[in-house]
């Protein structure tokens, strides 16, 4: 029998950082790492569905274009890094609030294979054990209506919300706030964390001498996770080392007209946290379903939700809704630019090469308020297993399949994410 000798391994770090995934690996419950997997996941949410005729690309699977003036046109420069997924349904789910609850959970319960978690939280438990933060949730004006089903998308258990941080200054302080004016607090925290990692590394090195080749390979994965954590700790509390700038204390995160500035600050912090190895799982939630924001910065005078109801008899209303949706696409393009512009020091590529991004919505047709043909966009790069640069049409595939595909892309071998009676396995043709 293999015994782990040092009591302080379990007491200090084993149970909280390494023990659970380590035991799963040694028990053979993890899939063999025979394929390339994404290292990180970002969920990017925008509300109130779409107008399909204004959203859909034209052309074939690999030879497609974004029509001039269409919603996705601002993403054209990233086309080879995109998978446009059309025709995905939320089965037996309709309207705003149920769509919001089902979007990332697959309508899962505690008895489902995903345990009722949202996909980001499920994966955070798989790939977030060795990072400073298991996951990070950034919000843009999500909380004016409180924390409830309409305003929350992240679940740590059935019915249990994980609320995003809506204030960029608070998010900055959480990431880098260990610094005292003279830096002493940060030094103390860093030394304590590094000491815990030294104990863990010694135990893993000792254990690797007493197991077979396959177990050694698995243990090496955990040692690499420790190395990655050390890199994150070396920049913890040092905003400049992570390429982060402190947001202005005068920025009112709740003011309607500050919506763009808040979102830009949150995306910058998200990318800095990934670049510094603080987390492998993050989300940015642009407002919430039934979003009331008025896009005054675009010269629009009606709220986003109100515009989402405009039918084709109101040409100006439709045009304004499309203008707002194009603006959201521009924000995703900015995020992808930022990921392309930051190196992944471990792999030598960019952050986008090793990150999977999921753009999700809670509704399909904005006018019908249904959850049929809900638009999904996946983005990533060379180290993700999916084959990007394609427009794929699915004929009513249950959205549990795209959530399962996201899990597989991150290396999690789950058969079905969420309600298995609605759909099993991943979406065909993504890999």
N, C-alpha and C positions, 0 to 999 in steps of 0.2 A: 504494500500500500504506500502511496506517495503521501508524505507528511510535510506540511509547511511549518518550519520550526519556530520562527520568531513570533512571540505573542503580539508584539507591537505592529506586525504586518497587518493583522486583522483589526487590532484596536485602532491603529493610526490611519490606515488608508485602504486596506484590503476590502472591507465590507462596502465602503462607500464608493470606491473608485474602480477596483479591478475584480473583486471576487466573483460577482455575479456573472459577467461575461466570461471570465476565465473558466469558471466551472462549466459553463455551457459549452465552451470550446473543448475542454478536456473530456466532456461527456459525449462529444461527437454530435452535438445538436446544431452546430453551425454548418452552413454550406461550405464546401471547399472553395477556396478563392481561385477558381479556374478561369474567371473572366474579369474584365476590367469593370470596376464599380466607381460611381461618383463618390467623392469624399464628403461633399456637403450638399445640403438642401436649402433652398430658399422658396418660401411660399409668398406669392405676390397676389393680393386680392384687390379687386375693384367691383363695385356693386351694380345691381339693377339690370343685369342681362345685356342684350344687344339687339341690333336689327340685323338679321342674318344677311340680307341682301347687301348691306353696307360693310359687313364684316368679312364675308367669304372671299378668299383669293379666287382667281380664275386660272384655268389651265389644268395640267395633269399633276400627278403625284410629285414628280421631280422637276417638271418644267411649268412652274406656276409663277404668277405675278400678283402683286397687290395693286388693284386698280387705283388710278389717280383719285385722290379725295376719299379713299376708303379708310375704314377705321384702323386697319393694320399697316397702312402704308408707311407710317413713321418707323416701322421695324424693318424696312427693306434692306438697310445696310447690314442687318444681322441675319438675313434670310438663310444662309448656310448653317446657322446655329439654331435653327428653329424646327420644331415639329408642330404643325398646325393640325389640331385634332377636332374634327367636325362630326356631328351626329352622335354625341354621347348623351344618354338620358339618365336622370335621377328617377329610378323606377318607383312608382307609387308615391312620389313626392311632388308637391306643387306649391307655388307661391313663395313669398319672401322668407318668412321665418322658418318653415320646414326646410327650405332649400339651404338656408344658412346653417342649420343644424346638421344636415346630411352631407354637405359639400366635402368636408375633409374627414368625416367619420365613416362614411359609407353606411350611415344609419346603424352603426354597430351598437351592440349591447355588451354588458359585462360578460356574457356567455360567448360572444363572437371571438374569432381568432385574434382580432385586434383589441379585444377587451374594452371597447367603447371609446378608445382614445382617438384623437384626430391623428392623421398620418404623420404630421410633423412630430408630435409627442411620442408616438410609437417608435419612430426612427431615432429620436433623440435618446431614447433608452438603449438603442442598439449602438449608436455611434457617438454619443455625447458623454460617455462615462469618464473619459480622460481629459476633457476640456474644462476650462474654468467655469463656463456656464453650459449646462446641458442643452439649453436652447435659449434664444433671445426673441422676444416679441416686441416689435415696434408698431406703433399705431399713429394714425393721422386723423385726429378728431373722431375717435370711435366712442367716446364715453359720455357725451352730453345727455344721452337717454339712459344712462346707467349700464350696469352689466346684466344683460339678459339675452335671450336666444337671438333676437334680431341684431344685436350689436357685437356678438362674440362668435368666433369661428374655431378657436383652439380649445380642445378638451383634454384634461389630464385623467379623466374618468367619466363614466356616463353622467351627464348633467353637471359636470364640474368644469367651470370655465377657467382658462388661463388668460387673464386680462393683459392686453398690450400696454406698453408705456407710451402715452400720447405726447409727453413733453420731452423734446430733444435734450434740454439741459439736464433733466432728471436721468435720462438714459446715459448721457455723457458721465454724470457723476457716478452712476452705478458701474460703468465700465472702468473709469479712471479715478474714482474718488478715494482710493486707498491712500493717496498722497496727502501728507500733512505739509505745511509750508516749508519745512526743512527736509522733507522726504523720509523722515525716520519711520513713520508708520508703514509706508510702503516697503521699506527695507525689512522690517520685522515680519510682515506678512509674507514677503517673498522668501525669506530664510526658512520660515516654518513650512511653507509649501514645498520648497526644494528638499528639506530634510525628509519629509514624508515620501517624496519621490525617490530619494536615495535608498530608503528602507525597501520600498517596493522593488526597485531595480535589483538590489542585492538578493532579495528572495527569488525573483524570477531567474536571475543568472544562476543561482544555486540549484533551483529546480530543473533548469534546462540540462544540467549535467547528469540528471538521473532519469531521464525519459527518452523515448525513442525519437526517431527522426521526424515523424509526423507531429508529435507533440512539441518538439523543438521549433518547428516551423510556426506553430500556433503561438507559442510563447514569444517568438521573435516579433509577431504582430503586436503583442502587448508591449514589448519593449519599445517598438517604434511609436506606439501611442504615447508612451512616457516621454520619448524624445520630443514629440510634437507638443506635448503639454509644457515641457520645459521651455520650448521656444515661445509659447504663449505667455508663460510666466515672466520671461525676460522682458516682455514689453508691457506686462500688466501694470497699470498705474502710470504708464508713460505714454501720454497721448501722442507726442511727436514721433515716438518710435513706431507707432501704429498708423501714422499718417492722418491722425484725427485732429480736428479743430473744435474748440469749445464753442457751442452755439451761444448766440447772444442772450443774455439774461433778460433783455427787454422784449424778446419775441413772445407775443401772446399766442400760445399754441391753440387757443380756443377760438380765435378771431377768424371769421370766414375768409377774409382776404389774405390771411397768412397760410392758407392751406398749401399753396405751392412751396413756400419757404420751409414749412414744417416737414413736408414730405421729402424735400431735397436733403434737409439736415438729417432726417432719419435714415435715408438710404446711404448717405455718406458714413454714418456711424455703423450701420450694418456691415458695409464693405470693410471698414477698418477693423471691426471685430473679427470678421472672417480672416482677413489678412494676417492678423496677429495671433491666430489660433485660439481665440477666446471661446469659440463655439463652432460646431459643425452644422447646426440647424438654426435657421432664423426665419422669421416671417415679417412682412410689412403689410398691414391692413389699412387700406385707404378707406376711411370712414366705415359705413356699415350699410346693410340693406335698408331700403327706403331712405337713402341718403338725402338730406335736405340742402347740402351745400350749393351755393349759387356761384357759378364760375365767372365771377365779375372780371377776372383778369383776361378772359377771352371775349369780353363784351357781351356776355350772356346775362339775361335778367331774371330767368326762372330757375328754380331748384332742379338738381339733377334727377331726382325721382319724378318730379312733375314732368320733366321733358321726356322721361322714359315712356310715358303713356301716350305721347303724341303719335297719331296715325298719319297715313300718307296724305290725308286731306289737309294736314297742317304742315306745309312744306318747310316753313321757317322753323317750326318746332323740331321737326326731324333733323333739319340741318344743324340746329344748335346742339341736339343730343349727339349727333355724329361728331361735331366739333369737340364736345366734352370727352367722348370716347377716344378720339384721336389723341387728345391731350394725355389720357391715361397710357396709351400706347407709347407716347413720347417719354413718359416717366420710366416705363420698362426699358426702353431703348437706352436711357441714361444709365440705369442700373447695369445693363449688359456692358455698356461702354466702360463703366467703372470697374467691373469684374475683369474685363479684358485688359485694363490698364494696370492691374496689380499682379505682381508675380506670385506664383506658388513656389516658395523657396525649396520645398521638398522635391517637387517633380521637375522643376525647371520650366514649366509652362506658365499659363496665366491662371488666375482664380476661376475664370469661366471654363477653362479646359476641364477642371475637376469638380465643377459645381453643377448640380441640376436645379433649374429654376422652373417652378410651376406657376403659371398665371391662371388663377381660378376665379370663377364667378358662381353666384348662387342661383341664377335664373338663366333660362334660354331666351325665348322671345320676350322682350321687355314689354311689349304691348299686351300680350296674352297672359303674362305673369305665370308662365308654366316653367317646368324644369325639363323640357324636351330640347334636345340638341343644344345642350349647354356648352358654350365655347371654352375650350381649354387650349393653352399654348404651353409647350415645353421648350426649354432652351438649355443648351449646354455645349460642351466641347469634346475634344479628342479623347479624354479619359472617361467619358460617360459611355455606357454600352449602347445607347440608342443611336440610330442612324439619322442624323439631322438633315435639314435642307429639304424637307418633304411636307406635302399637304395630304393628309390622310382623311378619308371619309369613312365613317363607321355608321352602320345602319341601325341606330338605336341601341348601341352597345351600352350595358349598364356601367355607371361611373365607378362602381367598385373595381372594375377592371383597370381603369387608369390609375387608381390608388394602388392597386397591386403592382402595376408596372413601375410606379415610383419606388415602391419598396424593393422590387427586384433590382432596379437601377442602383440602389444604395447598398445592395448586397444582402438584403434581408429575405430569407427564403420562406415567405408566407404564401400559402396557397390562395387565399382570398382575403382581401381586406374589407372588413365590415360585414354586412349581411350576406352570408353565403347563399341564401336562397334567391338573391337577386342577380347573381352573376359570379362566376368563378374563374380563376386564372387571370393572367394579364391580358392587355389588349394585343391582338395579333399584329405582327409586322413592325413593331417599334424597334426591335433590336436588329 
